[in-house]
Structures are given as C-alpha cells and as structure tokens.
Amino acid sequence: MTNLALKLAENARSIGVTSAYGDPVQIEGVTIIPVALVQYGFGGGGEGGDEEGAAGGGGGGMAIPIGAYVKSGGAARFEPNVISLLAVGIPFVWVAGKAVARIIRALKR
C-alpha cells in the first residue's frame, strides 16, 4: 500500500495549472491557450482486505474543455467552448429548477 501512496504523490505533483491550461499553440500569428475544467479523485482501502491482508484502491479524473484564450496583437480574450458549456450548464439548470420548485412547494404548505 505504501508504494501506491508514493506513486500517487509523485503523480499528483504534476497535477495543477498545467492540467487546466494547455500548451500555447501559434497559428498564423495568433496564440491559442486551451483551458479545461479538471477534476481528480483517489481512494484506497486498508484493513478488511482478503485473508492475506491485501486491499485495493483506485482513482479517476475528468477534463471538460471550457474554452481558450486567444491572443492576437496585444490583447488576449477568452473564447468559450459553447458546446461544453451547454453540456455542463443544462443539467445544472435542470437540477437547480427542480430544487427551487421543491422549495416553493414546501413553503406553500
């Protein structure tokens, strides 16, 4: 189990800003820097493994491309990825609407 924890710690050092912001790309004098929403999670089990004392663990992650910074000339601007924002935003709005409806129903009682 210690080796797994050490490997996760080594890999976690590279997680951060470099995961959310991609490498700049130059196209015809325009610099594009991709931006993503990044999330990681890890877990592990110790006691309660099989009769040999073995246990398990796992991890996972996701990245949603939310847009890019575009720099042409001297000014930089953020260009959102509308499709990704809709894919994330629509379920959020639906859940928020359901929650507000339940609150209103509860207050009417």
C-alpha positions as a printed NumPy array, in Angstrom:
array([[  0.   ,   0.   ,   0.   ],
       [  2.921,   2.336,   0.699],
       [  4.209,   2.018,  -2.86 ],
       [  0.795,   3.028,  -4.235],
       [  0.695,   6.084,  -1.973],
       [  4.183,   7.118,  -3.084],
       [  3.299,   6.729,  -6.764],
       [  0.133,   8.794,  -6.311],
       [  2.124,  11.508,  -4.517],
       [  4.673,  11.636,  -7.34 ],
       [  1.952,  11.908,  -9.997],
       [ -0.016,  14.49 ,  -8.002],
       [  2.874,  16.937,  -8.256],
       [  2.231,  17.34 , -11.99 ],
       [ -1.485,  17.942, -11.415],
       [ -2.33 ,  21.604, -11.264],
       [ -2.195,  24.573, -13.572],
       [ -0.595,  22.547, -16.361],
       [ -3.634,  20.262, -16.345],
       [ -6.111,  23.139, -16.656],
       [ -4.158,  25.208, -19.194],
       [ -2.725,  23.537, -22.266],
       [  0.443,  24.415, -24.139],
       [  0.19 ,  27.595, -26.249],
       [ -0.285,  26.983, -29.97 ],
       [  0.765,  29.507, -32.653],
       [ -1.432,  29.673, -35.765],
       [ -0.8  ,  32.442, -38.324],
       [  0.385,  34.939, -35.692],
       [ -2.419,  34.123, -33.23 ],
       [ -1.633,  32.409, -29.921],
       [ -4.242,  29.966, -28.567],
       [ -4.088,  28.621, -24.999],
       [ -6.689,  25.882, -24.323],
       [ -8.472,  25.927, -20.949],
       [-10.194,  22.972, -19.254],
       [-12.043,  22.274, -16.025],
       [-10.07 ,  19.419, -14.437],
       [-11.056,  17.183, -11.509],
       [ -9.277,  14.189,  -9.956],
       [-10.191,  11.77 ,  -7.192],
       [ -8.361,   8.941,  -5.465],
       [ -9.249,   6.393,  -2.839],
       [ -7.75 ,   3.395,  -1.167],
       [ -8.625,   0.652,   1.233],
       [ -6.53 ,  -0.748,   4.035],
       [ -7.982,  -3.024,   6.664],
       [-10.65 ,  -5.503,   5.736],
       [ -8.955,  -6.949,   2.672],
       [ -8.804, -10.672,   1.99 ],
       [ -7.161, -13.232,   4.289],
       [ -3.69 , -12.312,   3.012],
       [ -4.137,  -8.684,   4.089],
       [ -4.495,  -7.355,   0.549],
       [ -6.524,  -4.235,  -0.063],
       [ -7.419,  -2.109,  -3.056],
       [ -7.582,   1.397,  -4.32 ],
       [ -8.378,   3.399,  -7.374],
       [ -8.649,   6.781,  -8.898],
       [-10.068,   8.68 , -11.775],
       [-10.357,  12.051, -13.364],
       [-12.126,  14.132, -15.947],
       [-11.428,  17.193, -18.053],
       [-14.034,  19.408, -19.717],
       [-12.692,  21.789, -22.387],
       [-14.374,  25.089, -21.489],
       [-12.64 ,  27.375, -23.987],
       [ -9.398,  29.041, -24.943],
       [ -7.518,  32.277, -24.504],
       [ -6.871,  33.829, -27.904],
       [ -4.126,  36.43 , -28.215],
       [ -3.774,  38.4  , -31.412],
       [ -1.834,  41.64 , -31.444],
       [ -1.505,  42.859, -27.866],
       [ -4.877,  41.889, -26.387],
       [ -5.971,  38.489, -25.118],
       [ -9.618,  37.434, -24.848],
       [-11.375,  34.306, -23.613],
       [-13.43 ,  32.396, -26.193],
       [-15.783,  29.893, -24.509],
       [-16.458,  26.416, -25.896],
       [-20.223,  26.816, -26.171],
       [-20.944,  23.112, -26.688],
       [-19.106,  22.097, -23.495],
       [-20.698,  24.915, -21.51 ],
       [-24.156,  23.8  , -22.665],
       [-23.363,  20.164, -21.825],
       [-22.432,  21.221, -18.286],
       [-24.953,  24.061, -17.899],
       [-28.183,  22.348, -18.978],
       [-28.09 ,  19.611, -16.281],
       [-27.125,  22.23 , -13.683],
       [-30.07 ,  24.469, -14.609],
       [-32.433,  21.46 , -14.572],
       [-31.31 ,  20.402, -11.074],
       [-31.49 ,  23.994,  -9.799],
       [-35.011,  24.338, -11.225],
       [-36.151,  21.139,  -9.538],
       [-34.685,  22.311,  -6.214],
       [-36.39 ,  25.716,  -6.445],
       [-39.712,  24.044,  -7.313],
       [-39.459,  21.8  ,  -4.242],
       [-38.614,  24.75 ,  -2.005],
       [-41.589,  26.727,  -3.305],
       [-43.886,  23.694,  -2.811],
       [-42.617,  23.268,   0.764],
       [-43.124,  26.96 ,   1.565],
       [-46.721,  26.892,   0.281],
       [-47.691,  24.21 ,   2.828]])
